[in-house]
Amino acid sequence: MKPREEVEVKIAVESASEARKRLRASGFRIVEKRVHERNIVLDDRQRSLKTRNLLLRVRAAGRIVTCTWKGGEKAGPHKRREEREFHPDHLENCLAVFKGLGYEPMFRYEKFRTEYARTGDAGVVMLDETPIGNFIELEGPSRWIDKTARELGFSRDDFILLSYGRLFEKWCAEHRIESNNMAFKN
């Protein structure tokens, strides 16, 4: 099986309603309704995954649980890395298995996500409403990302390649807050 390479960028947007207007005006339609996500990033006590720029995450989005591993990032104008996912039946059982292997929750983050697409397009757009702001995430081939960003009124200068974990660390430093949870009720 060929490894799946994820190619994406985030773009900060002033408001979710403005982002929805831009997406509708460009012909995007909702393909996955708005859902509350709880994301749990796992690592060992030495933080060896984070040190190697790897990610192990378990996500609950509504009733769907997804376990994700992401490889190291490749340099370039878009965030690019190998990604593998599977869907365990139960969140708690999945976390218990990883705990038995030495991986425990190190960071938790929440968001409300709505997924958009256009017929015939090679990529998708996610609107993420988070406790630290609103973002659109463009995921697909590099050319599609650049073209779609321009159509939505953005340029490469607007691209954010940081994970939500790194964005939250930066936000906490700017606001002089210590927390391991990017939650709506913290």
C-alpha positions in Angstrom: 0.0 0.0 0.0 1.4 3.4 -1.0 1.8 5.9 1.9 -0.6 8.7 1.8 1.0 12.1 1.7 -1.0 14.9 3.3 -0.5 18.4 1.8 -2.2 21.3 3.5 -2.0 24.9 4.7 -4.0 26.8 7.3 -5.1 30.4 6.8 -6.4 32.5 9.7 -9.7 34.2 9.0 -11.4 37.0 10.9 -14.7 35.2 11.4 -16.4 31.9 10.6 -19.3 33.7 9.0 -17.0 35.6 6.6 -15.2 32.4 5.7 -18.6 30.7 4.9 -19.5 33.6 2.6 -16.2 33.3 0.7 -16.6 29.6 0.4 -20.2 29.8 -0.9 -19.2 32.6 -3.3 -16.5 30.3 -4.8 -18.9 27.4 -5.3 -18.0 25.3 -2.2 -20.7 23.3 -0.6 -20.8 21.5 2.8 -19.9 17.8 2.5 -19.5 17.2 6.2 -21.6 19.1 8.7 -20.2 21.1 11.6 -19.0 18.7 14.3 -17.3 19.1 17.6 -13.9 17.5 17.7 -11.9 16.4 20.7 -8.3 15.7 19.8 -5.8 14.0 22.0 -2.1 14.1 21.1 -0.1 11.3 22.6 3.6 10.9 23.4 5.9 9.2 25.8 7.3 10.9 28.9 10.5 11.9 27.1 8.3 13.6 24.4 10.3 11.6 21.8 7.6 11.8 19.1 7.4 15.6 19.4 11.2 15.8 19.4 11.3 13.9 16.1 8.4 16.0 14.7 6.1 13.1 14.6 2.4 13.0 15.7 0.2 10.4 17.3 -3.3 11.6 17.7 -6.7 10.1 18.7 -9.7 12.2 17.6 -13.4 11.9 18.5 -15.6 13.7 16.1 -19.2 13.0 17.0 -19.3 9.2 17.2 -16.4 8.7 14.9 -13.0 7.9 16.4 -9.9 8.3 14.3 -6.3 7.4 15.2 -3.7 9.2 13.2 0.1 9.0 12.8 1.9 11.7 10.9 5.5 11.5 9.8 8.1 14.2 9.7 7.3 17.4 7.7 9.0 18.0 4.4 10.3 21.5 3.6 8.3 23.7 1.2 5.6 26.3 0.8 2.9 23.8 2.0 2.8 21.5 5.0 3.7 18.0 3.6 4.0 14.8 5.5 3.1 11.1 5.4 -0.2 10.3 7.2 -1.8 7.0 8.2 -5.2 6.7 9.8 -7.6 4.0 11.1 -10.9 4.0 13.0 -11.0 2.1 16.3 -14.3 1.2 17.8 -13.8 2.9 21.1 -11.9 6.0 22.2 -11.1 4.8 25.7 -9.9 1.3 24.5 -7.6 3.0 21.9 -6.1 5.3 24.6 -5.7 2.3 26.9 -3.7 0.4 24.3 -1.4 3.3 23.7 -1.0 3.9 27.4 0.1 0.3 27.7 2.8 1.0 25.1 3.9 4.1 27.0 2.0 6.8 25.1 -0.1 9.1 27.2 -2.1 12.3 26.5 0.2 15.3 26.4 -2.0 17.9 24.7 -5.7 18.1 24.1 -7.4 20.5 21.7 -11.0 21.1 20.6 -12.5 22.6 17.5 -15.7 22.8 15.5 -15.0 21.6 12.0 -17.1 21.9 8.8 -15.8 20.3 5.6 -16.4 21.9 2.1 -15.8 20.7 -1.4 -16.6 21.6 -5.0 -17.6 19.1 -7.6 -14.6 17.9 -9.6 -12.0 19.6 -7.3 -9.0 17.7 -6.2 -9.0 19.0 -2.7 -11.2 20.0 0.3 -11.5 23.0 2.6 -12.1 22.7 6.3 -13.4 25.6 8.4 -12.1 25.2 11.9 -13.5 27.2 14.8 -11.0 27.0 17.7 -10.6 28.6 21.1 -7.7 30.7 19.6 -9.4 31.8 16.4 -10.9 30.6 13.1 -8.9 29.0 10.3 -9.6 27.5 7.0 -7.5 24.5 6.0 -6.9 23.7 2.4 -5.9 20.1 1.8 -5.1 18.7 -1.6 -2.5 18.9 -4.4 -0.1 21.9 -4.1 -1.4 23.6 -7.3 -5.0 23.2 -6.1 -4.1 24.8 -2.8 -2.4 27.8 -4.4 -5.2 28.3 -6.9 -8.0 27.9 -4.3 -6.3 30.3 -1.9 -6.1 33.0 -4.6 -9.8 32.4 -5.5 -10.7 32.9 -1.8 -8.6 36.1 -1.6 -5.5 34.8 0.0 -1.8 34.5 -1.0 1.1 32.3 0.1 1.9 35.0 2.6 -1.2 34.0 4.5 -0.2 30.3 4.7 0.3 28.9 8.2 2.3 25.6 8.3 2.1 25.2 12.1 0.0 22.5 13.8 -2.7 23.5 16.2 -0.4 22.4 19.0 2.4 24.8 17.9 -0.2 27.6 17.2 -1.5 27.1 20.7 2.0 27.1 22.3 2.6 30.4 20.4 -0.7 31.8 21.5 -0.1 30.8 25.2 3.4 32.5 25.1 1.9 35.7 23.7 -0.8 35.7 26.3 1.4 34.5 29.1 -0.7 31.4 29.8 0.4 27.9 30.7 -1.9 25.2 29.5 -1.9 21.7 27.9 -5.5 22.1 26.7 -6.9 24.2 23.9 -10.5 23.9 25.0 -13.6 26.0 24.8 -14.1 25.6 28.6 -10.6 25.4 30.1 
